[in-house]
């Protein structure tokens, strides 16, 4: 099983980035997908969750209206679209797969990507 995250980089505040997470070795359609982030010196934080069908989402309050998760079944890929980025969004972002509902705890996920660094400059 492999979740390959990509798309991170340096962006100015107010900018946009799209992160990708390509899955292999799992039946992608059976998994709900989550995104987490971890800032330096802080614990890993839940960001959002997307259902198997793509029809249900859940986000933490600090990213609601700015971030959106989508998935492409044909590409076995989930995306995190990040708009109006703020310096406090700076973190390593991780994708994760779960067969459970929107768990805010990392322990609720079965598989993890390696992380991709997002840096937002002020």
MIROKE-195964 format. One line per field, with one value per residue (C-alpha): residue number from 1; residue in one letter; x, y, z. Coordinates in steps of 0.1 Angstrom, whole numbers, plus 5000, padded with zeros to 4 digits. Layout:
N
pos: (NUM | ...)
code: (A | ...)
c1: (X | ...)
c2: (Y | ...)
c3: (Z | ...)
//
This chain:
122
pos: (1 | 2 | 3 | 4 | 5 | 6 | 7 | 8 | 9 | 10 | 11 | 12 | 13 | 14 | 15 | 16 | 17 | 18 | 19 | 20 | 21 | 22 | 23 | 24 | 25 | 26 | 27 | 28 | 29 | 30 | 31 | 32 | 33 | 34 | 35 | 36 | 37 | 38 | 39 | 40 | 41 | 42 | 43 | 44 | 45 | 46 | 47 | 48 | 49 | 50 | 51 | 52 | 53 | 54 | 55 | 56 | 57 | 58 | 59 | 60 | 61 | 62 | 63 | 64 | 65 | 66 | 67 | 68 | 69 | 70 | 71 | 72 | 73 | 74 | 75 | 76 | 77 | 78 | 79 | 80 | 81 | 82 | 83 | 84 | 85 | 86 | 87 | 88 | 89 | 90 | 91 | 92 | 93 | 94 | 95 | 96 | 97 | 98 | 99 | 100 | 101 | 102 | 103 | 104 | 105 | 106 | 107 | 108 | 109 | 110 | 111 | 112 | 113 | 114 | 115 | 116 | 117 | 118 | 119 | 120 | 121 | 122)
code: (X | X | X | X | X | X | X | X | X | X | X | X | X | X | X | X | X | X | X | X | X | X | X | X | X | X | X | X | X | X | X | X | X | X | X | X | X | X | X | X | X | X | X | X | X | X | X | X | X | X | X | X | X | X | X | X | X | X | X | X | X | X | X | X | X | X | X | X | X | X | X | X | X | X | X | X | X | X | X | X | X | X | X | X | X | X | X | X | X | X | X | X | X | X | X | X | X | X | X | X | X | X | X | X | X | X | X | X | X | X | X | X | X | X | X | X | X | X | X | X | X | X)
c1: (5000 | 5013 | 4999 | 5021 | 5015 | 5028 | 5021 | 5036 | 5057 | 5063 | 5034 | 5025 | 4997 | 4964 | 4977 | 4965 | 4980 | 4966 | 4980 | 4976 | 4976 | 4979 | 4969 | 4981 | 4977 | 4943 | 4908 | 4905 | 4867 | 4864 | 4883 | 4873 | 4903 | 4915 | 4941 | 4961 | 4989 | 5017 | 5033 | 5068 | 5066 | 5029 | 5009 | 4994 | 4961 | 4931 | 4922 | 4894 | 4878 | 4860 | 4838 | 4842 | 4816 | 4829 | 4795 | 4803 | 4830 | 4840 | 4865 | 4879 | 4866 | 4898 | 4898 | 4861 | 4854 | 4891 | 4900 | 4882 | 4888 | 4880 | 4888 | 4893 | 4883 | 4899 | 4933 | 4930 | 4939 | 4925 | 4932 | 4933 | 4926 | 4938 | 4927 | 4934 | 4964 | 4976 | 5010 | 4993 | 4986 | 5023 | 5029 | 5037 | 5004 | 4996 | 4969 | 4955 | 4930 | 4903 | 4873 | 4858 | 4839 | 4855 | 4879 | 4898 | 4924 | 4953 | 4946 | 4914 | 4933 | 4948 | 4973 | 4994 | 5013 | 5047 | 5038 | 5044 | 5056 | 5035 | 5051 | 5030 | 5050 | 5035)
c2: (5000 | 5034 | 5069 | 5093 | 5130 | 5158 | 5194 | 5213 | 5243 | 5279 | 5303 | 5338 | 5345 | 5347 | 5323 | 5288 | 5253 | 5220 | 5189 | 5155 | 5120 | 5091 | 5057 | 5023 | 4989 | 4995 | 4995 | 5032 | 5033 | 5015 | 5041 | 5075 | 5099 | 5123 | 5151 | 5161 | 5186 | 5190 | 5223 | 5225 | 5216 | 5208 | 5176 | 5163 | 5180 | 5168 | 5191 | 5174 | 5142 | 5130 | 5100 | 5071 | 5085 | 5120 | 5131 | 5139 | 5161 | 5173 | 5201 | 5218 | 5253 | 5270 | 5258 | 5258 | 5279 | 5280 | 5243 | 5217 | 5180 | 5161 | 5127 | 5113 | 5076 | 5071 | 5082 | 5068 | 5103 | 5126 | 5163 | 5191 | 5225 | 5253 | 5288 | 5321 | 5305 | 5320 | 5318 | 5296 | 5270 | 5263 | 5226 | 5192 | 5179 | 5142 | 5122 | 5091 | 5064 | 5049 | 5027 | 5046 | 5078 | 5113 | 5106 | 5135 | 5112 | 5099 | 5065 | 5063 | 5059 | 5027 | 5041 | 5072 | 5092 | 5105 | 5142 | 5172 | 5206 | 5237 | 5270 | 5302 | 5334 | 5366)
c3: (5000 | 4991 | 4994 | 4976 | 4985 | 4964 | 4955 | 4985 | 4981 | 4990 | 4985 | 4996 | 5019 | 5000 | 4974 | 4963 | 4963 | 4953 | 4970 | 4955 | 4971 | 4947 | 4962 | 4951 | 4966 | 4980 | 4965 | 4965 | 4962 | 4995 | 5015 | 5029 | 5027 | 5052 | 5053 | 5083 | 5089 | 5114 | 5121 | 5137 | 5174 | 5172 | 5172 | 5140 | 5133 | 5114 | 5085 | 5065 | 5054 | 5022 | 5019 | 4996 | 4972 | 4974 | 4985 | 5022 | 5036 | 5070 | 5078 | 5108 | 5114 | 5106 | 5070 | 5062 | 5032 | 5022 | 5017 | 4997 | 4993 | 4961 | 4946 | 4911 | 4911 | 4877 | 4890 | 4925 | 4937 | 4963 | 4963 | 4988 | 4973 | 4995 | 4988 | 5007 | 5024 | 5057 | 5074 | 5101 | 5074 | 5072 | 5080 | 5066 | 5051 | 5052 | 5034 | 5050 | 5042 | 5064 | 5062 | 5091 | 5094 | 5098 | 5126 | 5140 | 5155 | 5135 | 5151 | 5131 | 5098 | 5083 | 5058 | 5056 | 5029 | 5035 | 5038 | 5017 | 5031 | 5026 | 5035 | 5035 | 5036 | 5050)
//
